[in-house]
């Protein structure tokens, strides 16, 4: 299977469609505009883990539609900047911020995070990225940029669902990569790169079971709404996305691909 299956433009382009809202709610239990493997429970813990308060300024790398960033800004009262390379996602995010009347505290920018970030040194009180770094080339360079723009003592949280845990065939690898550019890495590589960038690794949590559960629910929710989704996406795209989600479910259920959650800190 070639890398031509469109997940993100469909997800963001049809963000407000009722069927997509239903699929998100059935998959995650709560609609936060998600397109990854982060559970609602994990999402709720991110502000606490990053130690965010009302005067915090936080950065999200790979914000997508911006819905979760807006949730953080609204619940904590902090300021947030979301970055994403997907134009449709950023347009949705800024429209949602205006609609919720918090555009003064939540801003979203089209940014290629594989390049130098525009922010000054020691700007942010925290940073996070949910299941996105696997799409960004030059991980060590990104870690160094995040280290630079974080204040001393600030934390960085991210998840990586492409840690090699066992034998994966070339066909399985191709299907897992069918929605775009991907980086697969061995256990310990993220830890090594974080330390090279200057971070202190505080915690690594195995959340592979969450990825298996979410991918299965997502596939099944889409299958339930097959007719509507296939007419919106086109039959080949619908079937390709179903194959992708089944592949994620199989590889994570069998722990041949792992999802790990990292919390690191810039020493103060």
VENWOCOR-V817658 format. One record per pair of residues at least 4 apart in sequence whose C-alpha atoms are under 8 Angstrom apart, sorted by the first residue. I is the first residue (numbers start at 1). J is the second residue. D is the distance in whole Angstrom. If there is no record, write none. Layout:
BEGIN
i=I j=J d=D
i=I j=J d=D
END
This chain:
BEGIN
i=1 j=171 d=8
i=1 j=174 d=6
i=1 j=175 d=6
i=1 j=178 d=6
i=2 j=174 d=7
i=2 j=175 d=8
i=2 j=178 d=6
i=3 j=174 d=8
i=3 j=177 d=6
i=3 j=178 d=4
i=3 j=179 d=5
i=3 j=180 d=5
i=3 j=181 d=8
i=4 j=178 d=6
i=4 j=179 d=6
i=4 j=180 d=7
i=5 j=178 d=6
i=5 j=179 d=5
i=5 j=180 d=8
i=5 j=237 d=6
i=5 j=240 d=6
i=5 j=241 d=7
i=6 j=10 d=6
i=6 j=179 d=6
i=6 j=237 d=7
i=6 j=241 d=8
i=7 j=11 d=6
i=7 j=179 d=6
i=7 j=241 d=7
i=8 j=12 d=6
i=8 j=35 d=8
i=8 j=86 d=8
i=9 j=13 d=5
i=9 j=86 d=8
i=9 j=88 d=7
i=9 j=89 d=8
i=10 j=14 d=6
i=10 j=15 d=8
i=10 j=233 d=7
i=11 j=15 d=6
i=11 j=20 d=7
i=11 j=35 d=7
i=12 j=64 d=7
i=12 j=65 d=6
i=12 j=88 d=6
i=12 j=89 d=5
i=12 j=92 d=7
i=13 j=88 d=6
i=13 j=89 d=8
i=14 j=20 d=7
i=15 j=20 d=6
i=15 j=21 d=7
i=15 j=33 d=7
i=15 j=65 d=8
i=15 j=92 d=8
i=16 j=20 d=7
i=16 j=21 d=7
i=17 j=21 d=6
i=18 j=22 d=6
i=19 j=23 d=6
i=19 j=225 d=7
i=19 j=228 d=7
i=19 j=229 d=7
i=20 j=24 d=6
i=21 j=25 d=6
i=21 j=31 d=7
i=21 j=33 d=8
i=22 j=26 d=6
i=23 j=27 d=6
i=23 j=218 d=7
i=23 j=221 d=5
i=23 j=222 d=6
i=23 j=225 d=8
i=24 j=28 d=6
i=24 j=29 d=7
i=24 j=30 d=7
i=24 j=31 d=5
i=24 j=32 d=8
i=24 j=33 d=7
i=24 j=34 d=7
i=24 j=218 d=8
i=25 j=29 d=5
i=25 j=30 d=5
i=25 j=31 d=5
i=26 j=30 d=8
i=26 j=217 d=7
i=26 j=218 d=8
i=26 j=221 d=6
i=27 j=214 d=6
i=27 j=217 d=5
i=27 j=218 d=5
i=27 j=221 d=6
i=28 j=39 d=6
i=28 j=40 d=6
i=28 j=214 d=7
i=28 j=217 d=8
i=29 j=40 d=7
i=30 j=40 d=7
i=32 j=67 d=5
i=32 j=68 d=5
i=32 j=71 d=8
i=33 j=65 d=6
i=33 j=66 d=7
i=33 j=67 d=5
i=33 j=68 d=7
i=34 j=38 d=8
i=34 j=67 d=8
i=34 j=68 d=8
i=36 j=130 d=7
i=36 j=131 d=6
i=37 j=131 d=7
i=37 j=210 d=7
i=37 j=211 d=5
i=37 j=214 d=6
i=37 j=215 d=7
i=38 j=42 d=6
i=38 j=43 d=7
i=38 j=130 d=7
i=38 j=131 d=8
i=38 j=210 d=7
i=38 j=211 d=7
i=38 j=214 d=8
i=39 j=43 d=6
i=39 j=210 d=7
i=39 j=214 d=7
i=40 j=44 d=6
i=41 j=45 d=7
i=42 j=46 d=7
i=44 j=48 d=8
i=45 j=49 d=6
i=46 j=50 d=6
i=46 j=157 d=8
i=47 j=51 d=6
i=47 j=52 d=5
i=47 j=72 d=7
i=47 j=76 d=8
i=48 j=52 d=6
i=50 j=126 d=6
i=50 j=127 d=8
i=50 j=154 d=8
i=50 j=155 d=6
i=50 j=156 d=7
i=50 j=157 d=7
i=52 j=56 d=6
i=52 j=76 d=7
i=52 j=78 d=7
i=52 j=125 d=8
i=52 j=126 d=7
i=53 j=76 d=6
i=53 j=77 d=7
i=53 j=78 d=6
i=54 j=76 d=6
i=54 j=77 d=5
i=54 j=78 d=5
i=54 j=79 d=8
i=55 j=77 d=8
i=55 j=78 d=5
i=55 j=79 d=7
i=56 j=78 d=5
i=56 j=79 d=6
i=56 j=124 d=8
i=56 j=125 d=6
i=56 j=126 d=8
i=57 j=78 d=6
i=57 j=79 d=5
i=57 j=80 d=6
i=57 j=81 d=8
i=57 j=123 d=8
i=57 j=124 d=5
i=57 j=125 d=5
i=57 j=126 d=7
i=58 j=78 d=8
i=58 j=79 d=6
i=58 j=80 d=5
i=58 j=81 d=6
i=58 j=124 d=5
i=58 j=125 d=6
i=58 j=126 d=5
i=58 j=127 d=5
i=59 j=80 d=6
i=59 j=81 d=5
i=59 j=82 d=6
i=59 j=83 d=8
i=59 j=124 d=7
i=59 j=126 d=6
i=59 j=127 d=5
i=59 j=128 d=7
i=60 j=69 d=7
i=60 j=80 d=7
i=60 j=81 d=6
i=60 j=82 d=5
i=60 j=83 d=6
i=60 j=127 d=6
i=60 j=128 d=5
i=60 j=129 d=6
i=61 j=82 d=6
i=61 j=83 d=5
i=61 j=84 d=7
i=61 j=113 d=7
i=61 j=127 d=8
i=61 j=128 d=6
i=61 j=129 d=5
i=61 j=130 d=8
i=61 j=132 d=7
i=62 j=82 d=7
i=62 j=83 d=5
i=62 j=84 d=5
i=62 j=85 d=8
i=62 j=129 d=6
i=62 j=130 d=7
i=62 j=132 d=6
i=63 j=68 d=8
i=63 j=69 d=7
i=63 j=82 d=5
i=63 j=83 d=6
i=63 j=84 d=6
i=63 j=89 d=8
i=63 j=90 d=8
i=63 j=108 d=8
i=63 j=129 d=8
i=64 j=83 d=8
i=64 j=84 d=6
i=64 j=86 d=7
i=64 j=89 d=5
i=64 j=90 d=7
i=64 j=93 d=7
i=65 j=88 d=8
i=65 j=89 d=4
i=65 j=90 d=6
i=65 j=91 d=8
i=65 j=92 d=5
i=65 j=93 d=5
i=66 j=70 d=6
i=66 j=82 d=7
i=66 j=89 d=7
i=66 j=90 d=7
i=66 j=92 d=7
i=66 j=93 d=4
i=66 j=94 d=8
i=66 j=96 d=8
i=66 j=108 d=8
i=67 j=71 d=6
i=67 j=93 d=7
i=67 j=96 d=8
i=68 j=72 d=6
i=69 j=73 d=6
i=69 j=80 d=7
i=69 j=82 d=7
i=69 j=106 d=8
i=70 j=74 d=6
i=70 j=97 d=7
i=70 j=106 d=7
i=71 j=75 d=6
i=72 j=76 d=6
i=72 j=77 d=7
i=72 j=78 d=7
i=73 j=77 d=5
i=73 j=78 d=5
i=73 j=79 d=6
i=73 j=80 d=6
i=73 j=105 d=7
i=73 j=106 d=7
i=74 j=78 d=8
i=74 j=102 d=8
i=78 j=105 d=7
i=79 j=105 d=4
i=79 j=106 d=6
i=80 j=105 d=6
i=80 j=106 d=5
i=80 j=107 d=7
i=81 j=106 d=6
i=81 j=107 d=5
i=81 j=108 d=6
i=81 j=109 d=8
i=82 j=106 d=8
i=82 j=107 d=6
i=82 j=108 d=5
i=82 j=109 d=6
i=83 j=90 d=8
i=83 j=108 d=6
i=83 j=109 d=5
i=83 j=110 d=6
i=83 j=111 d=6
i=83 j=113 d=8
i=84 j=89 d=7
i=84 j=90 d=7
i=84 j=108 d=8
i=84 j=109 d=7
i=84 j=110 d=5
i=84 j=111 d=5
i=84 j=112 d=7
i=84 j=113 d=8
i=85 j=110 d=5
i=85 j=111 d=5
i=85 j=112 d=5
i=85 j=113 d=8
i=86 j=90 d=6
i=86 j=110 d=7
i=87 j=91 d=6
i=87 j=110 d=6
i=88 j=92 d=6
i=89 j=93 d=6
i=90 j=94 d=6
i=90 j=108 d=6
i=90 j=109 d=6
i=90 j=110 d=6
i=91 j=95 d=6
i=92 j=96 d=6
i=93 j=97 d=6
i=93 j=108 d=6
i=94 j=98 d=6
i=94 j=103 d=7
i=94 j=107 d=7
i=94 j=108 d=6
i=95 j=99 d=6
i=96 j=100 d=6
i=97 j=101 d=6
i=97 j=102 d=5
i=97 j=103 d=5
i=97 j=106 d=6
i=97 j=107 d=8
i=98 j=102 d=6
i=98 j=103 d=5
i=102 j=106 d=6
i=103 j=107 d=6
i=113 j=117 d=7
i=113 j=136 d=7
i=113 j=142 d=7
i=114 j=136 d=6
i=114 j=137 d=6
i=114 j=138 d=6
i=114 j=139 d=8
i=114 j=141 d=7
i=114 j=142 d=6
i=115 j=141 d=8
i=115 j=142 d=8
i=116 j=142 d=8
i=116 j=145 d=7
i=117 j=145 d=7
i=119 j=123 d=7
i=119 j=149 d=6
i=120 j=149 d=6
i=121 j=148 d=5
i=121 j=149 d=4
i=121 j=150 d=7
i=121 j=151 d=8
i=122 j=148 d=6
i=122 j=149 d=5
i=122 j=150 d=5
i=122 j=151 d=4
i=122 j=152 d=7
i=123 j=149 d=5
i=123 j=150 d=6
i=123 j=151 d=6
i=124 j=149 d=6
i=124 j=150 d=5
i=124 j=151 d=6
i=124 j=154 d=8
i=125 j=150 d=6
i=125 j=151 d=6
i=125 j=154 d=5
i=125 j=155 d=7
i=126 j=150 d=7
i=126 j=151 d=8
i=126 j=154 d=5
i=126 j=155 d=5
i=126 j=156 d=6
i=127 j=146 d=8
i=127 j=150 d=8
i=127 j=155 d=7
i=127 j=156 d=5
i=127 j=157 d=6
i=128 j=156 d=6
i=128 j=157 d=5
i=128 j=158 d=5
i=129 j=133 d=7
i=129 j=157 d=7
i=129 j=158 d=5
i=129 j=159 d=7
i=130 j=158 d=6
i=130 j=159 d=5
i=130 j=160 d=8
i=131 j=158 d=7
i=131 j=159 d=5
i=131 j=160 d=5
i=131 j=161 d=6
i=132 j=136 d=7
i=132 j=159 d=8
i=132 j=160 d=7
i=133 j=139 d=7
i=133 j=158 d=8
i=133 j=159 d=8
i=133 j=160 d=7
i=134 j=160 d=7
i=134 j=161 d=8
i=134 j=162 d=7
i=134 j=181 d=8
i=134 j=182 d=5
i=134 j=183 d=5
i=134 j=184 d=7
i=135 j=180 d=8
i=135 j=181 d=5
i=135 j=182 d=5
i=135 j=183 d=6
i=136 j=181 d=8
i=136 j=182 d=8
i=136 j=183 d=8
i=137 j=183 d=8
i=138 j=142 d=6
i=139 j=143 d=6
i=139 j=193 d=8
i=140 j=144 d=6
i=140 j=193 d=6
i=140 j=194 d=7
i=140 j=196 d=8
i=140 j=197 d=7
i=141 j=145 d=6
i=142 j=146 d=6
i=143 j=147 d=6
i=143 j=193 d=8
i=143 j=194 d=6
i=143 j=197 d=6
i=144 j=148 d=6
i=144 j=197 d=5
i=144 j=198 d=8
i=145 j=149 d=6
i=146 j=150 d=6
i=147 j=197 d=7
i=147 j=198 d=7
i=147 j=199 d=7
i=147 j=266 d=6
i=150 j=154 d=6
i=150 j=155 d=8
i=150 j=266 d=7
i=151 j=266 d=7
i=151 j=268 d=8
i=152 j=266 d=5
i=152 j=267 d=6
i=152 j=268 d=4
i=153 j=265 d=6
i=153 j=266 d=5
i=153 j=267 d=5
i=153 j=268 d=4
i=154 j=265 d=6
i=154 j=266 d=6
i=154 j=267 d=8
i=154 j=268 d=8
i=155 j=263 d=7
i=155 j=264 d=6
i=155 j=265 d=4
i=155 j=266 d=6
i=156 j=263 d=6
i=156 j=264 d=5
i=156 j=265 d=6
i=157 j=261 d=7
i=157 j=262 d=6
i=157 j=263 d=5
i=157 j=264 d=6
i=158 j=261 d=6
i=158 j=262 d=5
i=158 j=263 d=7
i=159 j=259 d=7
i=159 j=260 d=6
i=159 j=261 d=4
i=159 j=262 d=6
i=160 j=259 d=5
i=160 j=260 d=5
i=160 j=261 d=7
i=161 j=208 d=7
i=161 j=211 d=8
i=161 j=257 d=7
i=161 j=258 d=6
i=161 j=259 d=4
i=161 j=260 d=6
i=162 j=183 d=7
i=162 j=184 d=5
i=162 j=185 d=6
i=162 j=257 d=6
i=162 j=258 d=6
i=162 j=259 d=6
i=163 j=184 d=6
i=163 j=185 d=5
i=163 j=186 d=6
i=163 j=187 d=6
i=163 j=257 d=6
i=163 j=258 d=5
i=163 j=259 d=6
i=163 j=260 d=7
i=164 j=184 d=7
i=164 j=185 d=6
i=164 j=186 d=5
i=164 j=187 d=7
i=164 j=256 d=6
i=164 j=257 d=5
i=164 j=258 d=6
i=165 j=186 d=8
i=165 j=187 d=8
i=165 j=255 d=6
i=165 j=256 d=4
i=165 j=257 d=5
i=165 j=258 d=6
i=166 j=255 d=7
i=166 j=256 d=4
i=166 j=257 d=7
i=167 j=256 d=6
i=168 j=172 d=6
i=168 j=173 d=6
i=168 j=256 d=7
i=169 j=173 d=6
i=170 j=174 d=6
i=171 j=175 d=6
i=172 j=176 d=6
i=172 j=247 d=7
i=173 j=177 d=6
i=174 j=178 d=6
i=175 j=243 d=7
i=175 j=244 d=6
i=175 j=247 d=7
i=176 j=244 d=6
i=176 j=247 d=6
i=176 j=248 d=7
i=177 j=181 d=7
i=177 j=182 d=6
i=178 j=244 d=7
i=179 j=244 d=8
i=185 j=189 d=7
i=185 j=190 d=8
i=188 j=192 d=6
i=189 j=193 d=6
i=190 j=194 d=6
i=191 j=195 d=6
i=191 j=201 d=7
i=192 j=196 d=6
i=193 j=197 d=6
i=194 j=198 d=6
i=194 j=199 d=5
i=194 j=200 d=7
i=194 j=201 d=7
i=194 j=264 d=8
i=195 j=199 d=5
i=195 j=200 d=6
i=195 j=201 d=7
i=198 j=266 d=7
i=198 j=267 d=8
i=199 j=264 d=6
i=199 j=265 d=5
i=199 j=266 d=5
i=199 j=267 d=7
i=200 j=264 d=5
i=200 j=265 d=5
i=200 j=266 d=6
i=200 j=267 d=7
i=201 j=262 d=8
i=201 j=263 d=6
i=201 j=264 d=4
i=201 j=265 d=6
i=202 j=262 d=8
i=202 j=263 d=6
i=202 j=264 d=5
i=202 j=265 d=7
i=203 j=261 d=8
i=203 j=262 d=6
i=203 j=263 d=5
i=203 j=264 d=7
i=204 j=260 d=7
i=204 j=261 d=6
i=204 j=262 d=5
i=204 j=263 d=7
i=205 j=260 d=6
i=205 j=261 d=5
i=205 j=262 d=7
i=206 j=258 d=7
i=206 j=259 d=6
i=206 j=260 d=5
i=206 j=261 d=6
i=207 j=211 d=7
i=207 j=258 d=8
i=207 j=259 d=5
i=207 j=260 d=6
i=207 j=261 d=7
i=208 j=212 d=6
i=208 j=252 d=6
i=208 j=253 d=8
i=208 j=255 d=7
i=208 j=257 d=8
i=208 j=258 d=5
i=208 j=259 d=4
i=208 j=260 d=7
i=209 j=213 d=6
i=209 j=252 d=7
i=209 j=253 d=7
i=210 j=214 d=6
i=211 j=215 d=6
i=211 j=248 d=8
i=211 j=249 d=7
i=211 j=252 d=7
i=211 j=259 d=7
i=212 j=216 d=6
i=212 j=248 d=7
i=212 j=249 d=5
i=212 j=250 d=7
i=212 j=252 d=5
i=212 j=253 d=5
i=213 j=217 d=6
i=213 j=249 d=7
i=214 j=218 d=6
i=215 j=219 d=6
i=215 j=245 d=6
i=215 j=246 d=7
i=215 j=248 d=6
i=215 j=249 d=5
i=216 j=220 d=6
i=216 j=245 d=7
i=216 j=246 d=7
i=216 j=249 d=6
i=217 j=221 d=6
i=218 j=222 d=6
i=218 j=245 d=7
i=219 j=223 d=6
i=219 j=242 d=6
i=219 j=245 d=6
i=219 j=246 d=7
i=220 j=224 d=6
i=221 j=225 d=7
i=222 j=226 d=6
i=222 j=229 d=7
i=222 j=242 d=8
i=223 j=242 d=8
i=225 j=229 d=6
i=226 j=230 d=6
i=226 j=238 d=8
i=227 j=231 d=6
i=228 j=232 d=6
i=229 j=233 d=6
i=229 j=234 d=8
i=229 j=238 d=7
i=230 j=234 d=5
i=230 j=235 d=5
i=230 j=237 d=8
i=230 j=238 d=5
i=231 j=235 d=7
i=233 j=237 d=6
i=233 j=238 d=6
i=234 j=238 d=6
i=235 j=239 d=6
i=236 j=240 d=6
i=237 j=241 d=6
i=238 j=242 d=6
i=239 j=243 d=6
i=240 j=244 d=6
i=241 j=245 d=6
i=242 j=246 d=6
i=243 j=247 d=6
i=244 j=248 d=6
i=245 j=249 d=6
i=246 j=250 d=6
i=247 j=251 d=6
i=248 j=252 d=6
i=249 j=253 d=6
i=250 j=254 d=6
i=251 j=255 d=6
i=251 j=256 d=5
i=251 j=257 d=5
i=252 j=256 d=6
i=252 j=257 d=5
i=252 j=258 d=6
i=252 j=259 d=8
END
